[in-house]
Amino acid sequence: MKTVLGAVLPIAALSAFATFAGERLEVKSPDGRVALAFETGSEGMRWSLNRDGKGLIAPSQLGLAFVHSGLKARSPELAEMKVVQCRRHSADTTWTTRLYRRGTVRDHYNELEVDLVETEARAPKIGLGQTEIVKIPRKLTMVFRAYDEGAAFRYVVPEQEAFDGFEIRDELTEWRLPSGAEAWVTTYDKEENGQESVFEKRPLASLSPDLFIGMPVVVETEGAAFALCEAALVNWAGLYYKAKKDTDGHATLVASLAKLPPTAASTAGSAVIATTPAQSPWRVVLVGNDGLDLLRKNDIIVNLNPPPDPSIDFSFVKSGASSWDWWVESNNSLSTELTLKLVDFAAEMGWPYHTIDGGWYGFSRRPNHGPNVELKPRKDFDLERIVRHAAGKGVGIWVWIHWMEIEDVGVEETFARLEKWGVKGVKTDFLSRQDQWIVNWYEKVCRTAAKHRILVNFHGAFKPTGTERTWPNNLTREGILGNEFNLFRSVITPRHCATLPFTRFLLGPGDFTPGSFANVHSRDFIPQVKKGHRYGDETDRCEHWAEEMGTRAHALAQCIAFDSCLMTLCDWPERYRDAPGVEALRALPAAWKATTPIAGRCGEYYAVLRETHDGRFYFAATTVAPREVALALDFLGDGEWYARIYADDPEKTPSDAKALAVSERTVSARDVRMTFALSSEGGVVAIFERRVRDVIP
């Protein structure tokens, strides 16, 4: 581990970077390929990014627009900024974890920190008894980091006379992208949403300025790909992008901060209220050779977040799979006895958790029903018995709670009560916002839950920004168009699933809830609500239950290829038990020692090799169209290995999506490689375990 600190550079040392009527600074990645430049002068502050001399982001505006609460009036944006001093810093460290897609993470970057001050005083200072406004210059610090894998920057508002506290109405950051750029994007019609939408490849110039563009925005150009996102969203507003019509040929995105709900404490239209010193989230650009290469380079997001507070004991946090009661029947049949059966099946399968969804404490809090501030189990639902029974089986219980219910009861009281009941985790839902208030609520929940040794899964949530590093008890979150929508619409297509590793899962874990064994080809798929019978009963459950598009092997592969330290599996014991392929889900890992993307293309297919912390290897691949996927076996150590393979059946799968070919063979690194034939909307899973020879006494 090494860290190198650079000295403060005096203003005179910056003159070599002078351009235009201002100054230009640059920081390069450790390998020298990625260069992030910063300019300031009469035209304002700008940044740009290139790789190997090729421009990825053309010079683009930077800035913040403040609201002065003392005057309750909008001030102009920051005036021309001049550099006071800059500091350079380099770091090369590693950290370890058992709650991520790899066990050892390297954090290697060069940093440039620039202190600036306005050349023209615009900030009013108002004191008691003053009869006139005294204007003083505002100070700002910009921090830039360059990695071999990309770059990031953030705004820092230092402690200063003008700002004991401040409000921000807008962030003026822009991203000027190459002319004619196309990108994989997800869009929303309004600011408040659960961030559950498809990713589509679209020309950025075609996007309406009224749309809220989610994260990430993934751009593929000749010879390079890059993804725009944010990291370390803490005490700030979450970011969307909006399209801007440019006249110079560039496709430009502009920042759009989520606005605070109207309150007496904030000015209408404010996005951030803070005291100094304060810092924005990081604005991140992941950079790679292509979309697949980006998957190897997204550690930047977690690296930009601080490690856990060492004073908090997170030893209770454990990853793993969970059985679930909602997907099949939307909890129409939720009961004590049903839950006990599901707990027993989780124990049988070696899954450490079972999730009880809505309905256990009565109606959901909103939008359909009023408060239930008592937060007590229904009289006919014996949660105490369930928790006790589950504990005896080595299974921990998660419970669903509407986030407003937690607010009604009180965050501290809710988690104290759950700890007393022996509940292990909370799935809180319907947040559907990313304004500063709700961002702070997430952190309050994680902190309070950790105090009471409770795990957290946010649903109806905004995208991850790497804060799960700081709060390991936040095992996963939604903010993804997941498997639940098979109940309502025909949107969870194999193509949609093939976009997710290259888009949403770039950002972090997602509770997609995969693993249905009711597999059908997309041509035969019917959403459950259109079958004329949404809920099953004792006589026709299997006929009317929800289904999933893709083959059985496709469904199995998603349980391995998708990232979530809580892998919630959607189906029920009646369809899992003794079915072909269920053994692939036994003792399913949900965190990995190593993850190696093998092959893939966004919207088409994905193949990945993963290593468990106990020395096994899992290979998983999914596809839209039929194809062959090869796996080199050089990852195997010495000796022989058993390979258990769950693949599409070449004869039966084209007509029956549930058909699966299960086989076993002994392999070694000397075999060089294995090749797998994937059917249309198909997949494959191969599990490698070291062969232990019989010992002869």
Phi, psi and omega in degrees: 000134178215149176222132181240127178256138178259163182277161173291133179265129176289163182304321182301328182288348183269351188297335181294343182264004187297132175217160179053226177253019184221213185233154181227131178234156182216144172230136182247155178293161180306326178273000175080001186274327182259127181233124178249124183247148179230133179233146171216143182178202184295337178273003180098190179266139179219157176225158176209163184218134172221161178227125183055035179081356180265128182289127174257314175240116178288162180313121189229148186294148170234157174153166177231143175249118186263160168240129179267107185296335179296327180259347185053040179216150181285133175265165174297166174296175178304140176285184176304134183252138175245150181282129176266312176196164175222157180230142177244145187211141175232146179217144175214095184230167173228155174219157185242154180202156172245020184227051184201182180280350171212155186274334179236128185239129177264137179239098189230117184203165166246141186233143173234125180243123188240120175269131183230158175217149178294139174281341179234125182288125179231345185276125180280138172249121185242122179244166179298131177081358180288141178256350177223157181271126176261123181265136178228153182288145179267151180248148179212146173238133174252133179243126182238136176232138176240125177247162170299335185262002182152205184206163180205154174211160178213158174266139173234125175260104185285166174296133186197163186296324185287333189231090164288324175213163184205162172237143175243130177262330182212153166252135189261011181299139175233157175232101181268109189262165183303149179303134179075013184299135170252151182212152169279118184226156170236135187232158181223149181279337182219163185291322180271115180197167180270010179052052178235094182207160180284157171260131180230148176273119186219148170295129183297330180292344181273352185282136178291139176297345181278345183281144171266117184265125183275190183243152353277163166260117187249116183250129176246121178240175179294115177087357181200156172223150176212155183230134180260134179197187177227158181224154177060055176282100184220127177051045180207171176275143174292155188252134162249167169251154171228146181281143178235131179283117181257154180258353184257012177096344179281147170269118188244134172251145178237153181288143174223104180279137176297135184274148176289147172299146180299126176217168178293339184274349185232153174281143179305130180089001179288148178248325185224133170237124185208163171253152180275149357285149180216155181219144179282167166298166176281136170267116195245141170233111172279138184230134178208182179288323180202185182300322179295321181296329177299328180294337179275353194232025183261015175294343178308321186297312178287326180297332180280000176254146180288156176292170179298152174297119183295344179280350180260130181274109178256019182296343180283349186282127181220129177279167176155177181272159179224138166284167190207149186250352193269320194299322186290314186228014182052033177065024175297332184250016184302126180205169177299314184294318177299316181297320178299322178295319180292323175297316180299322180291321176301316179296318178300324183271356182075026177267132186280355186221157165227136181253122174265118184271196187301149177112344184289332178250019180107203183296152174295150188300311180204162011272357190264344189220161181280181185289152173231073192293348179286332182046060178242146177301149173306152182299331181265009181239111188268081182295323180300316179295319181297313181297318180296315179297316181296318180301321178295337179263000182076027182243132177265146184257129168259147175231143177276135175217129174300138185298328179290333175295318177299320178294318180300315182283327186107133184299312180298313182296320180301310185285330174297319180294316181295321177298318179297323180285344181089013178289142183263334184207158179235130171254105183255144199226168173065032179291309167054028178213161170219032174285170185300323182297315182287328175301316179291329178295320176305313182293321178299318179295314180298317181294314181292320178298319179297321178303323182258013176059049180241140176271159186226139174225111181272129176240161191057037195255164170279165186300156176287150177230022177090001182291349175295342173292316180290324182240082183299340179287349173274083189292328183196178174203168177273246186062037183208143176282097191253188190297338182300333184289350173297340177287333193243325188215163179265061184246343182271065183278161173304327177294314177302315180297329179283346174276332193297317178300329185269354184232269186302319183284352169299330188276334184149191187294149178222130179275076182285338183057063181277185167102022177292143173256009172263074190266131178221153172290152184301330179295338183254001188283138174226123176303148185302322183293342181266003179274358180081003182203092187292322185253145176278174170217186187295341185258335185226030184303305187297331181287325188251358178296163178297152180237170181228136179284139180113167182280170177301318179294325176298316180295318179296318184296325179297328180293343180253322185284331182275145184265122172192121179288347165244106182264094181281117182262132199276335193269179186250161182305325182301331180260339178277312192301126177065010179277148177303128178100348184295333180296336177294339182265354181292132181050043185297125175291153176229002173216155195225149174284325179208147178225125181232103173298132185261312183200161175155167176209134186304129179082359183238303180196166179206136177225135185216145174247132182228145179247135179274168179285349178253016170092010174266164176234139176239127172248133181221142177214143174230157181209161172266305179261157178302142178194163171260141177233131182254147177231114174290138186261018181289352177284342181287140176282193179296157175088190184255153182229144170275132174245121173256124190241129178242106190228163172299141176275115186299335181268319188265326187301323180303333178254338182229105184294341180279346183296138184217137174258116181251129181215164176227148175204159176263131182226167173209172179298337179293341180285352173072302182199162173238147178238136183238135178262117181259133178282173173303131182058034188251193182189184176202148171228133173231130182244126184249126176231139182296134179279126178258117182290148176299138178266121180263119182292000000 
